[in-house]
Amino acid sequence: MSFIKELKRRNVIRVAIAYAIAAWLLIEISATTFPMLRLPEWTATFVTVLLLIGFPVALIFAWAYEITPEGLKKEKDVDRDQSITHITGRKFDYLIIAVLLLALGYFSFDKFVLDPSRDAELVQATTEAITEPAAETVDNSIAVLAFADLSPEGDQEYFSDGISEELLNVLAKIPGLRVVARTSSFQFKGENRNAIDIGQELNVGFILEGSVRKAGLQVRITAQLVDAGNGFHLWSETYDRELANIFAVQEEISTAIVGALKEHLGLEIEATTRVITSASTEAHEAYLRGRYLVVQRDPAALNGAVREFEKAIAFDPDYALVHAELALATLLLPGYTTGLTMTEAIARAAPHAEKAIALDPSLAQAQAAIGFLLSAEDKMEEALAHFRQAIQINPNYSIVYNWLGLRLVERLGRYAEGFAAYEMALRLDPLSIPTIENHLLALIERDRLDEADRELQKLASIAPGHYALHRGALTSQDGKWANAILAQLDALRINPEYKPAKRGLTLHFAIIGLDNEALAISVTPRPVVLSMLGRTEETVTTAEAGLVEDPKNLYAHRDLGLALASVGDYARAGPILEEIWRESGGLITRNGLFRAADAAALIAIHRETGEDDEVGKLVTAITDNVRRCREAGIVATGITPHDLIYSVDYEEGLAAYLSGKQESGLSLITKAVEDGFFIPPRESYLQALYDDPGFAPIRESQEARQAREREKFLTIVCNDNPYETVWRPAEGTCERFAAESGT
């Protein structure tokens, strides 16, 4: 007799089936009912393990024993002629059917009775999980306000600010404690606001405030911890010390504050994080002056900060913190002044970033400086690793979250991750202007306009020029380009030298067909604008000048390649764009090294030279960028201050059109234009699209919108120009408008 037949005869297989079904049913019942009975989590696991162990035991038992009319006997003791295994087998069949019916009944009960109840509980639990941590976050959180300068001459604000910031930095490294960043907590400097109001605005549970009085080599520091929920003082102390002992007194204050927080919050804090010290009081004071200047973020202040940090290093060459801050200030300069290229900034900053990390790799600022340096060199993955290390060292390092978000979004196209970083930065620094701006623009492109408007209102009092500019970004959606221009002019009335407003005006004047105004508002319009205006020669010479200014800058090379392709010089454009495509690693992002427009230009070049096999890779890269955008919730069509022209629908339509799916491509491009996207009208690499008969109605729709928006704008500024003090229409513009409109 074969082994399988013997297993069947002895009912081992039936036992296995019955046991498996019954065990599954018991496991499901225990997993469902044990939590309801408040039994420990391990009990359900115990049942599962017990049943698994029982399975081989049951099989061995079924093989070795047989049920007889006289009871249970060993199989070897039963005469085969007297065996009733066939009768027992039928009983097992009935048992299996019964267990299956029980399982089916349980499944129905679980599906239609228990599931709705569990879903309701899950919704409630999720709601509590969202709201309860928020309440805990308020309790386990603190804002360190700028300490008041009570010095006799009132000239020690940099010093009092520095003391406040250093205490903030010590507290920021405490696990479980959320510390609002300097930018937001210092917004209340000089304001007579009570702790309760400030706590509500910053969403914190505690406020640390105080004053500093410095006279000669003596310093008096008063600090007090306030409960922001009721305004009661929890702890207060005054310290009179020699200036030479300033680091020791900072240690004393932070230790006392931590003790008070432990008492009131129950935080598990083993020891106070160390204050970063220098052997030189002069070096420390120069560092504080540098920090006071660097946060002001304007060209003069940044240059002043660099000088102060250099003084500090002269006093103390091994002051790691100052090396890191000097590297960061130097790398920030190109964004605020035209006197220093990024290549030059990298060369100056690199030695200091490297020295900082060599002196103290556990310093968050050193990790941030290396990260910023690597990102400037376009080594993004390495940069992200150092940014994350900085955050691990200091979980409240808000500006690094902002930098991390920018690199993820603009350079790597990881839009969902970048948005999460923006949200974390805003949580830690709710009144920071760049943090609000980045989050605001991210909300607009996700069509979350009500939330964007709430963020916008924060800027109204703390940064009116920024408020005006971004009000234009919000109200110009759906192709309301005149709204963007009016808002940018409002920003110029607040600050006539506001470069982002002038840059936006250059673009938008070109979009609505006011060519002379576009050229006049900017000293050097960007190549993309010059191409839109049909100024072929200037498009190329401007891009060439940018490359001469910074020959190692890959973005300058990219701009020249696109400019050449825009005017039809494919022979020169091809090698440049091909090199940039390789440098990008085949990645297309909205505003990174290689964009959809660059891909479209390179596709046109490949088709001109008969290299059609390369087209598919470029189309796939565009499509992949569209996918990442949509997965991150980016849906809005429009023009943003940072990324000249952008539309997910247009990119998807362009990819489809260039891959040979003209009908579906034109449909998406039509939708993009209807939603307010503007297609540059004079790009040589888009000539195939322009020549398609299906594009004619798209062009007509765009030109009609141009005319409407131009009329709306000129009706305002040609009658009683409210911007007379900062801007006037070009000569002849209003006369032509009057003649055309009959007014």
Secondary structure, DSSP 8 states (H G I E B T S, - for coil): --HHHHHHHTTHHHHHHHHHHHHHHHHHHHHHHHHHTT--HHHHHHHHHHHHHHHHHHHHHHHHEEEETTEEEEGGGS-GGG--HHHHHHHHHHHHHHHHHHHHHHHHHIIIIIHHHHHHHHHHHHHHHHHHHHHHHHHTEEEE---EE--TTS--HHHHHHHHHHHHHHHHTSTT-EE--HHHHGGGTT----HHHHHHHHT-SEEEEEEEEEETTEEEEEEEEEETTT--EEEEEEEEEEGGGHHHHHHHHHHHHHHHHHHHH-----S-------S-HHHHHHHHHHHHHHTT-SHHHHHHHHHHHHHHHHH-TT-HHHHHHHHHHHHHGGGT-SSS-HHHHHHHHHHHHHHHHHH-TT-HHHHHHHHHHHHHTT-HHHHHHHHHHHHHH-TT-HHHHHHHHHIIIIIT--HHHHHHHHHHHHHH-TT-HHHHHHHHHHHHHTT-HHHHHHHHHHHHHH-HHHHHHHHHHHHTGGG-HHHHHHHHHHHHHH-TT-HHHHHHHHHHHHHTT-HHHHHHH-SS--HHHHHHTT-HHHHHHHHHHHHHHSTT-HHHHHHHHHHHHHTT-HHHHHHHHHHHHHHTTT---SSSSS-HHHHHHHHHHHHHTT-GGGHHHHHHHHHHHHHHHHHTT----B--SSSSSB-HHHHHHHHHHHTT-HHHHHHHHHHHHHTT----S--GGGHHHHHSGGGHHHHHHHHHHHHHHHHHHHHHHTTS-TTTTT----TTHHHHHHHHHT-
